[in-house]
Amino acid sequence: MFKKFFNDNAQSYSVENYNININKFMVTRLNTIKNLVLEYFSKNKNIKIIDLGCGSGEIALTLAQNGYSGIAIDYSNEMIKIAEKKLSNYNWKTLVENTENTSLDNKSVDLIIASGLIEYYPNDEILFEEINRVLKPNGFLIINVTNKIGYTSILNYFTHPLKKNFLYKFIRKKLFNFKYDTINYLTRKHSIKKFKKILKENQFEIISDRYIGFTLLPAPFSTIFNKFTKNIDKKLEILSRTKFKILGASYIVLCKKN
């Protein structure tokens, strides 16, 4: 369903989504995942890492620059072309494969990263089946979901139709020079309480978790007006350390397979 969209938007995805001056959320997510890896796996950089749904390779590249190696997998061949170029000087392999049905051997992976991926599936079990197949006993998983009660997540139900509006797209492209399109499908959101239960049902123990994605304005306005609000938005991430963290747009968790 989404392959054509990501193939068509691969270049703009890479350029715009990981630019702090355009999309603070994606950069925050990237840095949070990087920091989790550095915090918990700094003494063992020989672990085998899989970046499932790697997109254009930003997470894999960041880990590669910090001395880690692994495999980046995505079903978009155009995304993989970009990722392959970024990773060409590092000990990383790239594969064009469906993330729910990879060619990886059973129980062969130390750490799986699945960022911005599970919400594109109709249910969680599809992806967890593959994760459980390839992850080693006592292996680790870093995964994030969109928070159902997050501030911007709640408003997505109302703002998503605006993103598909012709006038909005025209203004976004002509006045703000954004090329990355809007996906027509509203991706799934998770109750964090229920997602924790799903992790437990799949024999995962939570080691560390974070809420991220605090902005002054809801999406898509947070992106359009990022130039004016980015400094405030950066400071708002401090809410992740308060009782208001449950309103973060995204929940990122590092867990261990029991």
N, C-alpha and C positions, 0 to 999 in steps of 0.2 A: 504493500500500500504506500509506503513512504520512500521506496528506493529511488523513484524518479525525482521526487522532491529534493532529496539529499544529493543526488547526482547533479541536478541542475543548479543547486545552490552551494556546492562544495567550496568553491573559491571564496565567495562572499562570507560563508560560514566561518572559514578560517581567518579571514581578514578582520571581520567586524565583531564576531562574538568573543574574541579573546583580546580585545582592545579596551583597556581600562577607561578610555575616554568615550566609549560607546556602550559597553556592557559590563558593568561592575559585578553583576551576579556571577557570570561565567568565570571571571578572573578570581573571584572569591572562592568559588567552588574548586577551581584548579589548585589554588594555594592551600586550601584546607586539606585536600587529598594528599598533596605533596608533603605537607607538614605531618600528617598522620603516618605516612610511610617513613619519613625521616625520624620521627619520634620513636617508632616501634621496631624499625628494621635497619637502624643505622649501623648495627654491629654485624649484620649479615647481608651484604650486598650481592651475594651469590644466589639468592632466592630466585625462583622462576616466577615471573610476573606475567599475567595475561591482562591486557586492557581490552575488555569486551565492549564492543560498540565504540571504538576509539575515535570515530569521526576523522577529523583532519590531523589527529596525532599530537595535540598539545600536551595532554597528560603524559603520554609515553615519552615525548621529547623532554619534558621537565624532569622526569625520572631518569632518563638517559643522561642528561646533563649532570645529574647527581650520582652517577656511577652504577645505576641499575640496568639490567638487561631483561628482555622478555619478548613477548609477541603481541602485536597490535592487530586486532581483528575487527573488521566492519564489512557489512554486506554491500556498501556503496563503493563501487570500483573507483569513482572519481575522488571520493574522500581518501581512499587508500593510496591513490597516486600522489596526493599531497603529503600524506603521512610518510610515505616511502621516501620522498625527497628530504623531508625534515630529519628522518632517522638514518639517512644513508651513511653518515659518518660514525654511527654507533652500533653496538651489538644488539640490534633489535630486528626482528623479522616481522613482516606484514603479511596478512592473509585476507583475501576477499571471501568471506564465508558468513552464513547465517549464524548469529550468536547463540541461537538455541539449538544448533546442530553443527558443532564444529568437528574438525578432524583430530582434535586433541585426544591423547591417550587417556584412559581411565586413571584417576588418582595420580595425576602427573604434575599438578600445579601447586605452588606454595601460596601464592597470593593472586586473587582475582579482583580486578577493579571493574565495576559496572556502574558507570556514571551517566546519568541522563538516558537510561536505557529501558528499565523495567516498565516505565509508564506507557511505552509504546505497544506493549503486549496486552491482549484482552484479559489476562489474569497473571498472577505472580508465579503460579506453578510451572508454567512453560519454561521460564528462564531458570528457576531454581532446580528444575530437573537436570539441566545441563551443568549448572554450577556444582551440584552435588556429585555429578558423574566425574568431573575432571579434577575436582579439588582433592588434595591429599588429606588423609586423616590428620587432624590438628592443623589443617591449613587455614588461611585467613581470607576474609572477604571484606572489601570496602564497597559499599553500595549507597546510593542516595535515592530518595523518593521526594516527590512534590507533596508538601504538607497541605492536607485538606483544609485545615483551619488557618493556614498562613494568611497574612494580611493581603498580599497580592494574589494569592491562590484563590481566595474566596471571590475576589473581584474579577477573576478571569472569566467567570461565567457571563459577566456583563460586558467586559471589554473585548473578549475574543471576537464577537461579531464585528466590532469596530475595526479590528485588524484586517478583516477581509473586505472592508468597504473600499470601493474604487477610489473615492476622494482621499481617504486616509492613505492608501498606498501611493497615490500620486504625490501628495504632500511629503510623505516620508522619503520618496525617491528624489523628487525634484528640488525640494527645499533643504532637506537634510542629507541628501546624497547617500542614503542607505540602499544597498542592493539586495541584502538578504531578505527573502520573501517570508510570508507567514504561512505556516502549515495549516491546512484547512481543518484538520482533525484536532479536537480538544483532547489532549492526552489525559490519562487517568491521574487521579490524585489519591493520596493515601491518608487514612487515619493512622497516626504514628503509633497509637496504642495497639491497634490491630496488626500493624506491620511488625511490631516487636513480637507479637504472638506468633506471626508467621515465621519469623527468624527462629524462635524457640522450637516451633514444630519441625523445622528443618535442622534441628540440633546445632544451632548457632548460639554461642554465648557472646553477649555484647561486651566489648573491651573498652571502647570509647565512642562517644557520639557528639555531634554538633548540630545546632540549628544555624542556618545562614540565610541571607537574602532579606535584608531589611532596607527599605527604600522610603523616601519621603512621599513619592508618588507611586501609584500602581502601574504595572505594565498595561499598555505599551508606552505610557507617558514617561515612565522612569527612563526608558531608552531614548526617546525623542528629546527630552529635556535634560539628559545626563550631563551635558556641558555646564548647566547651571546648578545642578543638584548633586553632582558627584562627590564634592567634599563633605556635604551633609550626609550623603548615603554611606560614605566610608565610615564616618563617626557612628552612624546608627548600628553598625555591626557589633558595637559594644553591648547591644541588647541581648546578644547570644549568651552573655554571662549573667543575665538577670532572669527573674521569673517571667519576663515577657518573651523569653526565647521561644516559647511554644507558638509564637506568631510568625516565626521565620518562614520564608517561602519554601525552604528545602531542609530535609533532614539527612545528614550524612553519618553513617555508622561503620565502625571497624569491628568486626566480630570474628570469632574463632570457631571452627568446626569441632564439635565434640565427638 
